[in-house]
């Protein structure tokens, strides 16, 4: 198996560029796989890793959580079929918890409601996008063609018993996890571009004059971070995490690890920022010292905030994502240190708390 990330990326792009997608499910599945690989990148770049289907389903639900909201009063189609099963599953949970962020919605949803939605998403993933994700149209379909994982047991009619018999997981082939993690900075924006194109194609009312479809699909809801902003100010003070400037009432809440790279809304990945630092940092990977300092904050204090506002810290997930991003980013890549200050990543530096492998 070729473990070269460039070769892997070329095969992934070939899959995405070939044929007409009838739903955005392939894009969501690949995006979720990339996120999982970033957070679980193996020390051995040639290693296989198992991906629990429940974890993959959770990530897909999180992706669609904001996308099922009406756009200009209308629901956006994301499938040309008569029934969008994944979107319906997401909406079944949102109908119970209301228009809240995904972390808060998952925490508040009755266990049975969320588990039923997740089970439906797992079944749909195996029957549809996972079964079709890695095969070029017209290919023979042999095992040699499946370069991401073994899908020989999958088909459009597969049921829960067969899924359980295969451990409720897929196993990424040697080198795939490390390769996808290394390609995350390129693949994620590409997937979003293709996604917007597909949604525009499936919704004819979204002509060229309709603005910011991408913002609706992928932009985080700033208002939903309001409780986190107030709580962080009470505990850590109304100062910019990066430059220590005094903050006003409606300052940004910044994702230390960029939202576009990992999409973690937990308190461990959120800091208060001034508008100047927030705009300057944008989607850049922060200098390692910023990630180290964010993860070095008083964890019990973060847990207390989380309990008070019913918001998860996602500390372990943030640590895993930080490790994956820095481990899979080439040495001397640009990272953001401050306004007008970009420095190259030094992979010889080992930050505390990230379990980094140089």
N, C-alpha and C positions, 0 to 999 in steps of 0.2 A: 504494500500500500504506500503510495506517494504521500509523505508527510510534509511536503513543501507548502507553506501557507499560500504562496502565490498560485501554485497549481490548484490548490483547493478553492481559492477565490475565483479563479477562472471558470472552474466547473460550476460553482454556485451561480455566477453571473450568467453563464450559458443557460442554466435552468430557468432563471428569472426572465431572460430575454426571449425565450423560445415559447411560442404559443400564446394564446389569449387566456388570461386568468378569469375564471367565472366567479371568483370570490376573493376577498383579501385574506383568506385563511392561511394560504401558503406564506404570505408575507408575515403574518402574525406569528406563525409557528417558527419560522426562521429567526425572527426577532427574539422570540422567547428562548430559543436554543442558544443564540449568541449571548444573551444575558446570563443564562445558566452557566455557560462556559467561562465567561468573565469571572463569575463568582466562585467557580469551582475549577479553575485552571490547574492542571496537574503539574507537579514539579518536573516530572519526566515529560518532555514535549511529545514523545511518541506513544504515550499511554492511552489506553481506552478508558472511558468513564461511563458509568451508568447514569441515565437521566430519568428520575422517577416521573411517571406520567402525571401524577398529582401535582408535582412541582411545575411541570410544563403547563398544565391547565390553569394553575393559579396565576402564572405570568400572563397567559393569554387573556384570562378574565380581567386582569389589571389593565392590560393594553386597551381592551374594548370598553372598560368601565366609563371612561369619559366620552368615548366615541358614540355611545348610544344616546347621548343627550341630543335633543332636537337642535337642528341648525336652522336658524331663522324660522323657527316654528315648524319645521318639517323633519321627519326622521330620514336619516341618510341610509340608502341601500348600500350594502356591502357584499351582496351576492345577487347573481342573476336568477337564482333558483326561487322557488315559491316559498321556501321556509328557511330562514337563516337561523340554524339551530344554536350556534354559539351566541349570537346576539340575543336570541330569546332567553337563553340560560342566564346571561348577564342581567337582562332586564327583569328576570324573575326575582333576583336578589335586590336590585335597586328599587323594585316596587315595594319591598318590605321596609328598607332602611331610608329611602328618600334620596335626595340629591346631595350626597356627602362624598368626601374623598374615598378612594378605595380602602386605604388602611382603616379608616373609621367605619366604613360600611361593612367590611369583613368582620371587624371586631363586634359590631352590633347585630349582625345578622343571626337569626336562630340557626343553630348548628345543622339541623335537618335541612333547612332551606339552602344553606351554602353547600352542603355535601351533595345534595341532589343536583345543583347546578354544576358543581365540579365533575361529578360522574358523567353528566351529559356532555360536558366539554371533552373529557377524556375519550369517551366513545366516539365523538365526532372527529376528534383529531386523528384517531387510529383509522377510522373508516374513510376519511377524506384527505386532509393535507399531508399527514405523515405517510400515507399509502402512496401518494402521488408526487411528493415533494422532490425526489431526487432522480426522476426518470425523464429523459428527453423524449418528446413525441416520436414514435416510430422505432424507439430502441427495443432491442430484443427482450429486455427485462430480466436478464440473468443476474445472478448475485454479484458478478463483477461490475455491473452498472450501478450498484447501490454503494456509493462512495462515502455516505455519511453514517449509515447504520443498516442493520439487517431488517428488511421489511417483508421477507418471504412469507411470514405468517399473517400479514395484514391483507384485508380485502374490504370491499364496501359493505359486506354483511357480517363482519366479525362482531362477536359479542363479548360481554364482560368476562365470561368464563375463560375464553382464549386469552384475553388480555391478562387476567390473573395468572394463568398458566405460564405466561412469559414474564412473571415477576412485576407486572404493572410498570414496566420500564422499557426504555430502549437503551442500547449500548452503542455509544459513538465509537467508530472504528479508530484504530491507532492514529494519533496525530490530529484528529479532527477537532477535539476540544481546544487544544493549544492553538491550532490554526484559526478557528473561529474567534477565539479571544483576541488574538493578535490582529485580526481583520476587523474587529468591532468598530473602530473609528471610521472605517470606510463603508462597511456594510450597513450600519444603522442609518446614516443619512441617505444612502442609496435606496434602502427599503422604504423610507418615508417618502421619497420622491415618487417612486413607483406606486405607492399606496395612494397618494393624492391624485395621481393620474387615473388610477383605477376607479376611485370614488367619483371623480368628475365624469368618467365615462359611464358609470352606472346610474348617475343622477343628472339627467339632462338639464335640470334647472340651474345647475352650477356652471354657468357660462363663464367666459373670461372676465366678466365684470364683477363676479362674486368674489369678494376679497377673503383672504386669510382662511382658506379651507384647512391648510396645514396647521394653523394655530388652533382651530377647533379640534382637529384629530389628535394632535400631539402636544399642544401647549398645556402646561399645567394650569390649574385653576387657582390663581393667586388668592382669591377670596377664601378658599378653603384652608389656606395656611394662616389665617388670622388668629385662631386660638394658639397655634404654635408661636407666633410672633409675640403675643402678649405674655405667654408663660416664659419664654426664653428671656424676655426683658426683665421680668420679675426676679428670675434666678441669677442671670449672668450680667444684668445691667444693660442700659440702652446705649451700647457702644458697638461700632462696627468691628466685627470679628477680625477683619484683615488690617485695617489702618487705625483703629481705635477712635475714629471720629464719633462725635455725639450724634445720636439718631433722633429723628422726628417721630411723629405718630404713625406714619404709614410707610415706613422704610421697607425695602425688599427683604424677603427671607431667601437666602441663597442655598442652593444645593452644592455642597463642597465638591462632591464627585458629580460632574455635570449630569443633569437630567437626561440630556440627549444620549449619554453613554450608558447609564444604568437605571435611571428612573426610580431611584429610591427616595421615598418621601418620609422615611422614619426620622425621628429627632436626632439620631446619631449623625445623620447626613445634612442636617439643617443648621444654619447659623444666621445671625443677624448681620446685615451688610448695609453700607451706605449706597446710594444710587451710583456714585462714581465707580466704586470697586465692583459692584454688581455688573455694570455695563462693560467695564474693562475686561473682567474675567470671562464673561459670556459663557461659551461652551468649551473653553480651554481646560485641560487637565491642570489642577492646581499644583504648585510646587509641593514636593513631598512633605515639607515641614508644615504646611497648612493642614494636610490630611492627618498628620501625626498629632498636631495640636487639637484638631477637632475630636479625634478618637481618644485623646488623652483627657478630655473634660470629665468632670465628676460623674461617673456612671450612675451611682445611686441618685444623684440629683436629677439626671435625665429620666431615670425610671420613675421618680416621684412626679415629675412633670407629666410623664406619659399616663400615669394612673389618674392624675387630677383632671386631665383634659381628654382622657380615653383615646390616646394617640400612641401608636407603637413606637418604640425606639429603633427597632431593626438594627441593633448594634452589631450582632454577629454577621448579619447580611452585609452591612456597610464595611466591616473589616474584610470580609471575603471579597467584596467588590474592589476595595482599595488594593488588596494584594493582587488580584487578577489584573487590574488596569495597569499598575506599575510593573508587574512582572512581564506582561505581554507588550508593553510599549518599548520600542527600540531605544537604546541608549542615546542620550543627547537630544531626544525629541523636545520640542518647546513645551515648557510648563509655565503657568502664570504665578509670579511672585507678588506682584503689586501693579498699580497703575503705571503703565509704561515700562514695566520690568518683566521681561521674559528670560527665563534661564533654561538651559538644557538639562534634561533629566540625567542624574548621576545614579546609575543602577548599582554603583558600589556602596551607596549610602543605605544603611539599614534602619528605617524608621521604627520607633517603638510601637508595639501593639498591632502591627500589620502582618507579622509572620512572613516577611518578605524574603524571597529567595533570589539572589542576584545571579 
